[in-house]
Amino acid sequence: MRRRRQEDPLTEEERQDVKHELLRRKIYHFYEHLSRWAPLLLMLWHWYGVMDYSRHPRPTILDTEDNGSCIIWMYTLCYVYMPFAMIPVSYFFHWCWIFRIPFYYFIGISVIRFGYQHWLITPEQLTMHYILIILTITTYAYGLTSIAIKGKKCCQDAGK
């Protein structure tokens, strides 16, 4: 007896649609996680830079006369464009307010830099950076304490 092969219920076009949908979902989830954790990592990296600079003050390595446009470009991408581009994303993914704290931190960095009229960190800016870091840590402590007291998750709407 010859066995009959069962016919595949999906046509080739439907199979391609399923593959595209799976790829779209993977990209969506990758973008969601990257947009949630990248600002936090950039903020922690900046904290490390401030702490390292305060322990070992040194002259600016980059010559702003020769590399000024490059410095402005990097600064604009990291501390201006990213926060303002990611804030709408945070509403799209229904983030809780704790995941929006790095954006306010980056805005604070920009205010400090514009206030001192220098693109790079200088010894005069260290006190303001420490105040901003302490304010950010206090905000995180308040948020985590309120979540612990209320006994519920911060982002119950995430992923819906």
DSSP file (Angstrom, degrees, kcal/mol; ACC not computed):
  #  RESIDUE AA STRUCTURE BP1 BP2  ACC     N-H-->O    O-->H-N    N-H-->O    O-->H-N    TCO  KAPPA ALPHA  PHI   PSI    X-CA   Y-CA   Z-CA
    1    1 A M              0   0    0      0, 0.0     2,-0.5     0, 0.0     0, 0.0   0.000 360.0 360.0 360.0 135.9    0.0    0.0    0.0
    2    2 A R        -     0   0    0      1,-0.0     2,-0.3     0, 0.0     0, 0.0  -0.781 360.0-129.6 -93.8 130.8    1.1    3.3   -0.9
    3    3 A R        -     0   0    0     -2,-0.5     2,-0.5     1,-0.0    -1,-0.0  -0.555  18.4-131.4 -78.9 142.3    0.8    6.0    1.7
    4    4 A R        -     0   0    0     -2,-0.3     2,-0.3     3,-0.0    -1,-0.0  -0.763  17.6-126.6 -90.5 134.1   -0.8    9.2    0.7
    5    5 A R        -     0   0    0     -2,-0.5     2,-0.3     1,-0.1     3,-0.0  -0.621  27.1-118.4 -77.9 137.2    0.9   12.4    1.6
    6    6 A Q        -     0   0    0     -2,-0.3     2,-0.2     1,-0.1    -1,-0.1  -0.546  29.2-114.3 -75.2 140.1   -1.3   14.7    3.4
    7    7 A E        -     0   0    0     -2,-0.3    -1,-0.1     1,-0.1    -3,-0.0  -0.522  28.8-114.0 -73.0 138.5   -1.9   18.0    1.7
    8    8 A D        -     0   0    0     -2,-0.2    -1,-0.1     1,-0.1    -3,-0.0  -0.594  17.4-143.7 -72.5 128.5   -0.4   21.0    3.4
    9    9 A P  S    S+     0   0    0      0, 0.0     2,-0.4     0, 0.0    -1,-0.1   0.696  80.2  73.5 -69.9 -15.9   -3.3   23.2    4.5
   10   10 A L  S    S-     0   0    0      4,-0.0    -2,-0.1     3,-0.0     2,-0.1  -0.807  75.6-139.1-101.6 137.4   -1.3   26.3    3.7
   11   11 A T     >  -     0   0    0     -2,-0.4     4,-2.3     1,-0.1     5,-0.2  -0.363  33.5-102.3 -79.3 170.6   -0.5   27.6    0.3
   12   12 A E  H  > S+     0   0    0      1,-0.2     4,-2.1     2,-0.2     5,-0.2   0.882 123.6  52.0 -63.0 -38.0    2.9   28.9   -0.5
   13   13 A E  H  > S+     0   0    0      2,-0.2     4,-2.0     1,-0.2    -1,-0.2   0.905 110.1  47.9 -65.9 -41.3    1.6   32.5   -0.3
   14   14 A E  H  > S+     0   0    0      2,-0.2     4,-2.2     1,-0.2    -2,-0.2   0.879 109.5  53.8 -66.6 -37.1    0.1   31.9    3.1
   15   15 A R  H  X S+     0   0    0     -4,-2.3     4,-2.1     2,-0.2    -2,-0.2   0.911 108.7  48.8 -63.1 -42.4    3.4   30.3    4.3
   16   16 A Q  H  X S+     0   0    0     -4,-2.1     4,-2.5     1,-0.2    -2,-0.2   0.885 109.1  53.4 -64.0 -38.8    5.3   33.4    3.2
   17   17 A D  H  X S+     0   0    0     -4,-2.0     4,-2.2     2,-0.2    -2,-0.2   0.899 108.3  50.0 -62.6 -40.2    2.8   35.6    5.0
   18   18 A V  H  X S+     0   0    0     -4,-2.2     4,-2.4     2,-0.2    -2,-0.2   0.918 110.9  49.1 -64.5 -43.4    3.4   33.6    8.2
   19   19 A K  H  X S+     0   0    0     -4,-2.1     4,-2.3     1,-0.2    -2,-0.2   0.914 111.8  48.5 -62.3 -42.9    7.1   33.9    7.9
   20   20 A H  H  X S+     0   0    0     -4,-2.5     4,-2.5     1,-0.2    -1,-0.2   0.885 110.7  51.3 -65.5 -37.9    6.9   37.7    7.3
   21   21 A E  H  X S+     0   0    0     -4,-2.2     4,-2.3     2,-0.2    -2,-0.2   0.912 110.1  48.9 -65.7 -42.1    4.6   38.0   10.3
   22   22 A L  H  X S+     0   0    0     -4,-2.4     4,-2.2     2,-0.2    -2,-0.2   0.914 112.6  48.0 -63.5 -42.2    7.0   36.1   12.5
   23   23 A L  H  X S+     0   0    0     -4,-2.3     4,-2.4     2,-0.2    -2,-0.2   0.905 110.4  52.1 -64.0 -41.1    9.9   38.3   11.3
   24   24 A R  H  X S+     0   0    0     -4,-2.5     4,-2.4     1,-0.2    -2,-0.2   0.907 109.9  48.9 -62.0 -42.2    7.9   41.4   11.9
   25   25 A R  H  X S+     0   0    0     -4,-2.3     4,-2.6     2,-0.2     5,-0.2   0.896 110.2  50.9 -65.1 -40.4    7.1   40.3   15.5
   26   26 A K  H  X S+     0   0    0     -4,-2.2     4,-2.5     2,-0.2    -2,-0.2   0.922 112.1  46.6 -63.6 -43.2   10.7   39.6   16.2
   27   27 A I  H  X S+     0   0    0     -4,-2.4     4,-2.7     2,-0.2     5,-0.2   0.913 111.8  52.1 -63.9 -41.8   11.8   43.0   14.9
   28   28 A Y  H  X S+     0   0    0     -4,-2.4     4,-2.3     2,-0.2    -2,-0.2   0.930 112.5  44.0 -59.7 -47.9    9.0   44.6   17.0
   29   29 A H  H  X S+     0   0    0     -4,-2.6     4,-2.5     2,-0.2     5,-0.2   0.883 112.9  51.9 -67.8 -38.5   10.1   42.9   20.2
   30   30 A F  H  X S+     0   0    0     -4,-2.5     4,-2.7    -5,-0.2     5,-0.2   0.939 112.3  46.0 -61.0 -46.2   13.8   43.6   19.5
   31   31 A Y  H  X S+     0   0    0     -4,-2.7     4,-2.6     2,-0.2    -2,-0.2   0.884 111.3  53.1 -64.7 -38.7   13.0   47.3   19.0
   32   32 A E  H  X S+     0   0    0     -4,-2.3     4,-1.1    -5,-0.2    -2,-0.2   0.943 114.2  40.6 -62.1 -47.9   10.8   47.4   22.1
   33   33 A H  H  X S+     0   0    0     -4,-2.5     4,-2.4     2,-0.2     5,-0.3   0.900 116.1  50.1 -70.2 -40.0   13.5   45.9   24.3
   34   34 A L  H  X S+     0   0    0     -4,-2.7     4,-2.5    -5,-0.2    -2,-0.2   0.919 111.1  48.6 -63.5 -43.1   16.3   48.0   22.7
   35   35 A S  H  < S+     0   0    0     -4,-2.6    -1,-0.2    -5,-0.2    -2,-0.2   0.737 114.0  48.1 -71.7 -20.3   14.4   51.2   23.1
   36   36 A R  H  < S+     0   0    0     -4,-1.1     4,-0.5    -5,-0.2    -2,-0.2   0.887 122.6  28.7 -82.6 -41.8   13.6   50.4   26.7
   37   37 A W  H  X S+     0   0    0     -4,-2.4     4,-2.3     2,-0.1     5,-0.2   0.716 103.9  72.7 -98.5 -22.2   17.1   49.4   27.9
   38   38 A A  H  X S+     0   0    0     -4,-2.5     4,-2.5    -5,-0.3     5,-0.2   0.915  98.1  49.5 -62.3 -43.6   19.5   51.5   25.6
   39   39 A P  H  > S+     0   0    0      0, 0.0     4,-2.2     0, 0.0    -1,-0.2   0.898 111.2  50.4 -62.3 -36.6   18.7   54.8   27.3
   40   40 A L  H  > S+     0   0    0     -4,-0.5     4,-2.5     2,-0.2    -2,-0.2   0.920 111.5  47.6 -65.4 -43.0   19.3   53.3   30.7
   41   41 A L  H  X S+     0   0    0     -4,-2.3     4,-2.3     2,-0.2    -1,-0.2   0.896 111.6  50.3 -65.2 -39.7   22.6   51.8   29.6
   42   42 A L  H  X S+     0   0    0     -4,-2.5     4,-2.1     2,-0.2    -1,-0.2   0.890 110.6  50.5 -64.8 -38.1   23.7   55.2   28.1
   43   43 A M  H  X S+     0   0    0     -4,-2.2     4,-2.2     2,-0.2    -2,-0.2   0.927 111.6  46.7 -64.8 -45.1   22.7   56.9   31.4
   44   44 A L  H  X S+     0   0    0     -4,-2.5     4,-2.3     1,-0.2    -2,-0.2   0.878 110.8  53.0 -64.9 -36.9   24.8   54.4   33.4
   45   45 A W  H  X S+     0   0    0     -4,-2.3     4,-2.1     2,-0.2    -1,-0.2   0.890 108.9  49.6 -63.9 -39.7   27.7   54.8   31.0
   46   46 A H  H  X S+     0   0    0     -4,-2.1     4,-2.4     2,-0.2    -2,-0.2   0.896 107.9  54.0 -66.4 -39.4   27.5   58.6   31.4
   47   47 A W  H  X S+     0   0    0     -4,-2.2     4,-2.7     1,-0.2     5,-0.2   0.931 108.3  49.8 -58.6 -45.4   27.5   58.1   35.2
   48   48 A Y  H  X S+     0   0    0     -4,-2.3     4,-2.8     1,-0.2     5,-0.2   0.916 110.0  50.9 -60.1 -43.0   30.7   56.1   34.9
   49   49 A G  H  X S+     0   0    0     -4,-2.1     4,-2.4     2,-0.2    -1,-0.2   0.890 110.9  48.1 -61.9 -40.3   32.3   58.8   32.8
   50   50 A V  H  X S+     0   0    0     -4,-2.4     4,-2.2     2,-0.2    -2,-0.2   0.930 113.9  46.6 -66.2 -45.0   31.4   61.5   35.3
   51   51 A M  H  X S+     0   0    0     -4,-2.7     4,-1.7     2,-0.2    -2,-0.2   0.914 114.1  47.7 -64.1 -42.4   32.8   59.4   38.2
   52   52 A D  H  X S+     0   0    0     -4,-2.8     4,-2.1    -5,-0.2    -1,-0.2   0.910 112.4  49.1 -65.1 -41.9   35.9   58.6   36.3
   53   53 A Y  H  < S+     0   0    0     -4,-2.4    -1,-0.2    -5,-0.2    -2,-0.2   0.866 109.5  52.3 -66.1 -35.2   36.5   62.2   35.3
   54   54 A S  H  < S+     0   0    0     -4,-2.2    -1,-0.2     1,-0.2    -2,-0.2   0.850 113.0  44.2 -71.3 -31.8   36.0   63.4   38.9
   55   55 A R  H  < S+     0   0    0     -4,-1.7    -2,-0.2     1,-0.2    -1,-0.2   0.845 129.0  25.6 -77.8 -34.1   38.6   61.0   40.2
   56   56 A H  S  < S-     0   0    0     -4,-2.1    -1,-0.2    -5,-0.2    -2,-0.1  -0.632  79.3-166.3-131.0  72.9   41.1   61.7   37.5
   57   57 A P        +     0   0    0      0, 0.0    -3,-0.1     0, 0.0    -4,-0.1  -0.370  19.7 165.2 -62.6 137.9   40.5   65.2   36.1
   58   58 A R        -     0   0    0     -5,-0.1     3,-0.1    -2,-0.1    -2,-0.0  -0.965  40.7 -86.4-148.5 160.3   42.4   65.6   32.9
   59   59 A P        -     0   0    0      0, 0.0     2,-0.2     0, 0.0     3,-0.0  -0.333  60.7 -83.4 -68.4 155.8   42.5   68.0   30.0
   60   60 A T        -     0   0    0      1,-0.2     4,-0.1     2,-0.1    62,-0.0  -0.400  34.6-155.1 -61.3 127.6   40.1   67.4   27.1
   61   61 A I  S    S+     0   0    0     -2,-0.2     2,-0.3    -3,-0.1    -1,-0.2   0.873  74.3  75.3 -73.4 -37.5   41.6   64.8   24.8
   62   62 A L  S    S-     0   0    0      1,-0.1     2,-0.9     5,-0.0     3,-0.1  -0.583  81.5-132.6 -80.6 134.8   39.6   66.0   21.8
   63   63 A D    >>  -     0   0    0     -2,-0.3     4,-2.9     1,-0.2     3,-0.5  -0.772  14.8-161.7 -85.1 109.0   40.7   69.3   20.2
   64   64 A T  H 3> S+     0   0    0     -2,-0.9     4,-0.7     1,-0.2    -1,-0.2   0.720  86.1  62.5 -69.0 -19.0   37.4   71.1   19.8
   65   65 A E  H 34 S+     0   0    0      2,-0.2    -1,-0.2     1,-0.1     4,-0.1   0.911 116.9  27.9 -69.4 -40.9   38.9   73.5   17.2
   66   66 A D  H <4 S+     0   0    0     -3,-0.5    -2,-0.2     1,-0.1     3,-0.2   0.830 133.8  32.2 -88.1 -34.8   39.6   70.6   14.8
   67   67 A N  H  X S+     0   0    0     -4,-2.9     4,-2.5     1,-0.2     5,-0.2   0.110  78.9 118.5-112.2  20.6   36.8   68.2   15.9
   68   68 A G  H  X S+     0   0    0     -4,-0.7     4,-2.5     1,-0.2     5,-0.2   0.889  77.2  48.2 -57.9 -44.0   34.1   70.6   16.9
   69   69 A S  H  > S+     0   0    0      1,-0.2     4,-2.2    -3,-0.2    -1,-0.2   0.877 112.2  50.1 -67.5 -35.6   31.5   69.5   14.3
   70   70 A C  H  > S+     0   0    0      2,-0.2     4,-2.6     1,-0.2     5,-0.2   0.912 111.6  48.3 -66.0 -42.7   32.1   65.8   15.2
   71   71 A I  H  X S+     0   0    0     -4,-2.5     4,-2.7     1,-0.2     5,-0.2   0.923 112.1  48.8 -64.1 -44.0   31.6   66.5   18.9
   72   72 A I  H  X S+     0   0    0     -4,-2.5     4,-2.6    -5,-0.2    -1,-0.2   0.902 111.4  50.9 -62.6 -40.2   28.5   68.5   18.2
   73   73 A W  H  X S+     0   0    0     -4,-2.2     4,-2.3     2,-0.2    -2,-0.2   0.935 113.0  44.0 -63.0 -48.1   27.2   65.7   16.0
   74   74 A M  H  X S+     0   0    0     -4,-2.6     4,-2.6     2,-0.2     5,-0.3   0.922 115.0  49.4 -63.9 -43.7   27.8   62.9   18.7
   75   75 A Y  H  X>S+     0   0    0     -4,-2.7     4,-2.8    -5,-0.2     5,-0.6   0.925 111.1  49.5 -60.8 -45.2   26.4   65.1   21.4
   76   76 A T  I  X>S+     0   0    0     -4,-2.6     5,-3.7    -5,-0.2     4,-1.2   0.906 112.9  47.0 -62.8 -42.2   23.3   65.9   19.4
   77   77 A L  I  <>S+     0   0    0     -4,-2.3     5,-1.6     3,-0.2    -2,-0.2   0.938 121.0  35.5 -64.3 -46.6   22.7   62.2   18.6
   78   78 A C  I  <5S+     0   0    0     -4,-2.6    -2,-0.2    -5,-0.2    -3,-0.2   0.923 131.0  22.8 -76.5 -45.5   23.2   60.9   22.2
   79   79 A Y  I  <5S+     0   0    0     -4,-2.8    31,-0.2    -5,-0.3    -3,-0.2   0.556 132.5  25.1-108.4  -8.9   21.8   63.6   24.4
   80   80 A V  I  X<S+     0   0    0     -4,-1.2     4,-1.7    -5,-0.6     5,-0.2   0.718 122.8  38.0-117.0 -58.4   19.3   65.5   22.2
   81   81 A Y  I  ><S+     0   0    0     -5,-3.7     4,-2.5     1,-0.2     5,-0.3   0.940 114.1  53.0 -64.5 -48.5   17.9   63.4   19.4
   82   82 A M  H  ><S+     0   0    0     -5,-1.6     4,-2.2    -6,-0.4     5,-0.2   0.926 110.8  44.7 -58.7 -49.3   17.7   60.1   21.2
   83   83 A P  H  > S+     0   0    0      0, 0.0     4,-1.6     0, 0.0    -1,-0.2   0.935 117.2  44.7 -61.7 -43.2   15.6   61.4   24.2
   84   84 A F  H  < S+     0   0    0     -4,-1.7    -2,-0.2     1,-0.2    -3,-0.1   0.799 116.5  46.3 -73.5 -26.2   13.2   63.4   22.0
   85   85 A A  H  X S+     0   0    0     -4,-2.5     4,-0.6    -5,-0.2    -1,-0.2   0.792 114.7  47.8 -79.9 -28.7   12.8   60.5   19.5
   86   86 A M  H  X S+     0   0    0     -4,-2.2     4,-2.2    -5,-0.3    -2,-0.2   0.709  92.9  74.4 -88.6 -20.6   12.3   57.9   22.2
   87   87 A I  H  X S+     0   0    0     -4,-1.6     4,-1.3     1,-0.2    -1,-0.2   0.938  99.4  45.9 -60.6 -46.5    9.7   59.8   24.3
   88   88 A P  H  > S+     0   0    0      0, 0.0     4,-2.1     0, 0.0    -1,-0.2   0.879 110.5  55.5 -61.7 -33.8    7.0   59.1   21.7
   89   89 A V  H  X S+     0   0    0     -4,-0.6     4,-2.3     1,-0.2    -2,-0.2   0.888 101.9  57.1 -62.8 -37.9    8.2   55.4   21.6
   90   90 A S  H  <>S+     0   0    0     -4,-2.2     5,-2.7     1,-0.2    -1,-0.2   0.848 109.3  44.8 -64.2 -32.7    7.7   55.2   25.3
   91   91 A Y  H ><5S+     0   0    0     -4,-1.3     3,-0.8     3,-0.2    -1,-0.2   0.848 109.8  55.9 -76.5 -34.2    4.1   56.1   25.0
   92   92 A F  H 3<5S+     0   0    0     -4,-2.1    -2,-0.2     1,-0.2    -1,-0.2   0.896 113.0  40.6 -62.9 -40.9    3.7   53.8   22.0
   93   93 A F  T 3<5S-     0   0    0     -4,-2.3    66,-0.7    -5,-0.1    -1,-0.2   0.380 111.6-121.3 -90.0   4.4    4.9   50.8   24.1
   94   94 A H  T < 5 -     0   0    0     -3,-0.8    -3,-0.2    -5,-0.2    63,-0.2   0.924  43.5-176.9  58.0  49.6    2.9   52.0   27.2
   95   95 A W      < -     0   0    0     -5,-2.7    -1,-0.1    -6,-0.1     2,-0.1  -0.423  25.5-117.2 -73.5 151.9    6.0   52.2   29.4
   96   96 A C    >   -     0   0    0     -2,-0.1     3,-1.1     1,-0.1     4,-0.4  -0.416  35.9 -98.9 -79.4 168.7    5.6   53.2   33.0
   97   97 A W  G >  S+     0   0    0      1,-0.3     3,-1.1     2,-0.2     4,-0.4   0.725 116.1  70.6 -66.2 -21.8    7.2   56.4   34.2
   98   98 A I  G >  S+     0   0    0      1,-0.3     3,-1.0     2,-0.2    -1,-0.3   0.869  95.9  52.9 -64.1 -34.9   10.3   54.7   35.6
   99   99 A F  G <  S+     0   0    0     -3,-1.1    -1,-0.3     1,-0.2    -2,-0.2   0.590 103.6  59.2 -76.6  -8.4   11.5   53.8   32.1
  100  100 A R  G X> S+     0   0    0     -3,-1.1     4,-1.2    -4,-0.4     3,-0.7   0.516  78.6  90.8 -94.0  -6.3   11.2   57.5   31.1
  101  101 A I  H <> S+     0   0    0     -3,-1.0     4,-2.0    -4,-0.4     3,-0.4   0.890  79.0  58.9 -58.9 -43.0   13.6   58.8   33.8
  102  102 A P  H 3> S+     0   0    0      0, 0.0     4,-2.5     0, 0.0    -1,-0.2   0.842 100.4  58.3 -57.6 -30.7   16.7   58.5   31.6
  103  103 A F  H <> S+     0   0    0     -3,-0.7     4,-2.0     1,-0.2    -2,-0.2   0.922 107.1  45.6 -64.8 -42.1   15.1   61.0   29.1
  104  104 A Y  H  X S+     0   0    0     -4,-1.2     4,-2.2    -3,-0.4    -1,-0.2   0.846 110.4  55.5 -68.4 -32.4   14.8   63.6   31.8
  105  105 A Y  H  X S+     0   0    0     -4,-2.0     4,-2.2     2,-0.2    -2,-0.2   0.927 107.7  48.1 -62.7 -44.9   18.4   62.8   32.8
  106  106 A F  H  X S+     0   0    0     -4,-2.5     4,-2.1     1,-0.2    -2,-0.2   0.871 110.2  51.8 -65.5 -36.3   19.6   63.5   29.3
  107  107 A I  H  X S+     0   0    0     -4,-2.0     4,-2.2     2,-0.2    -1,-0.2   0.903 108.8  51.9 -64.5 -39.7   17.6   66.8   29.2
  108  108 A G  H  X S+     0   0    0     -4,-2.2     4,-2.4     2,-0.2    -2,-0.2   0.885 107.1  52.7 -62.3 -39.5   19.3   67.7   32.5
  109  109 A I  H  X S+     0   0    0     -4,-2.2     4,-2.8     1,-0.2    -1,-0.2   0.927 109.1  49.6 -61.0 -44.5   22.7   67.0   30.9
  110  110 A S  H  X S+     0   0    0     -4,-2.1     4,-2.7   -31,-0.2     5,-0.3   0.903 109.6  50.9 -62.5 -40.6   21.8   69.3   28.0
  111  111 A V  H  X S+     0   0    0     -4,-2.2     4,-2.5     2,-0.2    -1,-0.2   0.919 111.7  48.1 -62.6 -43.1   20.7   72.1   30.4
  112  112 A I  H  X S+     0   0    0     -4,-2.4     4,-2.2     2,-0.2    -2,-0.2   0.938 113.3  47.2 -61.7 -46.7   24.0   71.7   32.3
  113  113 A R  H  X>S+     0   0    0     -4,-2.8     5,-1.9     1,-0.2     4,-0.6   0.906 115.2  44.6 -65.0 -41.6   26.1   71.8   29.1
  114  114 A F  H  <5S+     0   0    0     -4,-2.7     3,-0.3    -5,-0.2    -1,-0.2   0.870 111.6  54.4 -70.1 -34.7   24.2   74.8   27.7
  115  115 A G  H  <5S+     0   0    0     -4,-2.5    -2,-0.2    -5,-0.3    -1,-0.2   0.889 115.5  37.8 -64.8 -39.3   24.4   76.6   31.1
  116  116 A Y  H  <5S-     0   0    0     -4,-2.2    -1,-0.2     2,-0.2    -2,-0.2   0.462 106.7-131.1 -90.6  -1.7   28.1   76.2   31.3
  117  117 A Q  T  <5 +     0   0    0     -4,-0.6     2,-0.3    -3,-0.3    -3,-0.2   0.884  68.2 112.7  54.5  46.6   28.5   76.9   27.5
  118  118 A H      < -     0   0    0     -5,-1.9    -2,-0.2    -6,-0.1    -1,-0.2  -0.974  58.7-150.5-148.1 133.7   30.7   73.9   26.9
  119  119 A W  S    S+     0   0    0     -2,-0.3     2,-0.2    -3,-0.1    -1,-0.1   0.789  83.4  55.1 -72.7 -28.9   30.0   70.7   25.0
  120  120 A L  S    S-     0   0    0     -7,-0.1     2,-0.2     1,-0.1   -60,-0.0  -0.655  99.3 -89.3-106.0 161.2   32.3   68.5   27.0
  121  121 A I        -     0   0    0     -2,-0.2    -1,-0.1     3,-0.0    -2,-0.1  -0.454  45.5-173.6 -70.2 138.4   32.4   68.0   30.8
  122  122 A T    >>  -     0   0    0     -2,-0.2     3,-1.4    -4,-0.1     4,-0.6  -0.861  39.9-104.7-126.3 162.0   34.6   70.4   32.7
  123  123 A P  G >4 S+     0   0    0      0, 0.0     3,-0.7     0, 0.0     4,-0.4   0.817 119.5  60.3 -58.4 -29.7   35.6   70.5   36.4
  124  124 A E  G 34 S+     0   0    0      1,-0.2     4,-0.4     2,-0.1     3,-0.3   0.782 102.4  53.2 -67.9 -25.5   33.1   73.4   37.0
  125  125 A Q  G <> S+     0   0    0     -3,-1.4     4,-2.3     1,-0.2    -1,-0.2   0.613  83.4  88.7 -84.0 -13.3   30.2   71.1   35.8
  126  126 A L  H <X S+     0   0    0     -3,-0.7     4,-2.6    -4,-0.6     5,-0.2   0.881  84.7  52.1 -58.1 -43.3   31.0   68.2   38.2
  127  127 A T  H  > S+     0   0    0     -4,-0.4     4,-2.3    -3,-0.3    -1,-0.2   0.920 111.5  46.9 -60.4 -43.8   28.9   69.6   41.1
  128  128 A M  H  > S+     0   0    0     -4,-0.4     4,-2.3     2,-0.2    -1,-0.2   0.875 111.1  51.9 -67.0 -36.4   25.8   69.9   38.9
  129  129 A H  H  X S+     0   0    0     -4,-2.3     4,-2.6     2,-0.2    -2,-0.2   0.911 109.6  49.8 -65.4 -40.9   26.3   66.5   37.4
  130  130 A Y  H  X S+     0   0    0     -4,-2.6     4,-2.7     2,-0.2     5,-0.2   0.913 110.2  50.3 -63.1 -41.6   26.5   65.0   40.9
  131  131 A I  H  X S+     0   0    0     -4,-2.3     4,-2.5     1,-0.2    -2,-0.2   0.920 111.8  48.1 -61.8 -42.8   23.3   66.8   41.9
  132  132 A L  H  X S+     0   0    0     -4,-2.3     4,-2.2     2,-0.2    -2,-0.2   0.900 112.2  48.8 -64.7 -41.0   21.6   65.5   38.7
  133  133 A I  H  X S+     0   0    0     -4,-2.6     4,-2.7     2,-0.2    -2,-0.2   0.921 112.4  48.1 -65.1 -43.6   22.8   61.9   39.5
  134  134 A I  H  X S+     0   0    0     -4,-2.7     4,-2.4     1,-0.2    -2,-0.2   0.905 111.7  50.3 -64.0 -41.1   21.6   62.1   43.1
  135  135 A L  H  X S+     0   0    0     -4,-2.5     4,-2.1    -5,-0.2    -1,-0.2   0.900 111.6  48.6 -62.2 -40.7   18.2   63.5   41.9
  136  136 A T  H  X S+     0   0    0     -4,-2.2     4,-2.3     2,-0.2    -2,-0.2   0.921 111.8  48.0 -66.6 -44.4   18.0   60.6   39.4
  137  137 A I  H  X S+     0   0    0     -4,-2.7     4,-2.6     1,-0.2    -2,-0.2   0.898 111.5  51.5 -62.8 -39.9   18.9   57.9   42.0
  138  138 A T  H  X S+     0   0    0     -4,-2.4     4,-2.6     2,-0.2    -1,-0.2   0.894 108.7  51.0 -63.6 -40.0   16.3   59.5   44.4
  139  139 A T  H  X S+     0   0    0     -4,-2.1     4,-2.4     2,-0.2    -2,-0.2   0.914 111.3  47.6 -64.4 -42.6   13.7   59.3   41.7
  140  140 A Y  H  X S+     0   0    0     -4,-2.3     4,-2.8     2,-0.2     5,-0.3   0.917 111.5  50.9 -63.0 -42.5   14.4   55.7   41.1
  141  141 A A  H  X S+     0   0    0     -4,-2.6     4,-2.3     1,-0.2    -2,-0.2   0.915 110.9  48.7 -62.0 -42.7   14.4   54.9   44.8
  142  142 A Y  H  X S+     0   0    0     -4,-2.6     4,-2.6     2,-0.2    -1,-0.2   0.935 113.1  47.6 -61.3 -46.3   11.0   56.7   45.1
  143  143 A G  H  X S+     0   0    0     -4,-2.4     4,-1.9     1,-0.2    -2,-0.2   0.921 114.3  44.7 -63.3 -45.2    9.6   54.7   42.2
  144  144 A L  H  X S+     0   0    0     -4,-2.8     4,-2.3     2,-0.2    -1,-0.2   0.865 113.6  51.3 -69.0 -35.0   10.8   51.3   43.4
  145  145 A T  H  X S+     0   0    0     -4,-2.3     4,-2.6    -5,-0.3     5,-0.2   0.922 110.0  48.8 -66.6 -43.3    9.6   52.0   46.9
  146  146 A S  H  X S+     0   0    0     -4,-2.6     4,-2.3     1,-0.2    -2,-0.2   0.870 111.5  49.8 -65.7 -34.8    6.2   53.0   45.8
  147  147 A I  H  X>S+     0   0    0     -4,-1.9     4,-1.7    -5,-0.2     5,-1.0   0.918 112.0  48.3 -66.7 -42.3    6.0   49.8   43.6
  148  148 A A  H  <5S+     0   0    0     -4,-2.3    -2,-0.2     2,-0.2    -1,-0.2   0.891 113.8  46.5 -65.4 -39.3    7.1   47.7   46.6
  149  149 A I  H  <5S+     0   0    0     -4,-2.6    -2,-0.2     1,-0.2    -1,-0.2   0.915 114.8  45.5 -70.3 -42.4    4.5   49.4   48.9
  150  150 A K  H  <5S-     0   0    0     -4,-2.3    -1,-0.2    -5,-0.2    -2,-0.2   0.760 100.4-140.9 -72.6 -23.7    1.7   49.1   46.5
  151  151 A G  T  <5 +     0   0    0     -4,-1.7     2,-0.3     1,-0.3    -3,-0.2   0.803  60.3 107.3  70.7  30.0    2.7   45.5   45.7
  152  152 A K  S   <S-     0   0    0     -5,-1.0    -1,-0.3     0, 0.0    -2,-0.1  -0.909  74.5 -91.0-134.3 165.5    2.0   45.6   42.0
  153  153 A K        -     0   0    0     -2,-0.3     3,-0.5     1,-0.1    -5,-0.0  -0.406  25.7-136.1 -74.4 150.6    4.1   45.7   38.9
  154  154 A C  S    S+     0   0    0      1,-0.2     2,-0.7    -2,-0.1     3,-0.2   0.927  98.1  38.6 -70.6 -46.0    5.1   49.0   37.4
  155  155 A C    >   +     0   0    0      1,-0.2     3,-0.7   -59,-0.1    -1,-0.2  -0.581  61.7 148.0-111.5  68.9    4.3   48.2   33.8
  156  156 A Q  T 3  S+     0   0    0     -2,-0.7    -1,-0.2    -3,-0.5    -2,-0.1   0.788  78.1  51.1 -71.0 -25.1    1.2   46.1   33.8
  157  157 A D  T >  S+     0   0    0     -3,-0.2     3,-1.9   -63,-0.2    -1,-0.2   0.547  81.2 123.8 -87.1  -6.9    0.2   47.5   30.5
  158  158 A A  T <  S+     0   0    0     -3,-0.7   -64,-0.1     1,-0.3   -63,-0.1  -0.279  76.4  15.0 -62.0 134.0    3.5   46.7   28.8
  159  159 A G  T 3         0   0    0    -66,-0.7    -1,-0.3     1,-0.0   -65,-0.1   0.411 360.0 360.0  87.2  -1.8    3.2   44.6   25.7
  160  160 A K    <         0   0    0     -3,-1.9    -2,-0.1   -67,-0.2   -66,-0.1   0.481 360.0 360.0 -84.6 360.0   -0.6   45.1   25.2
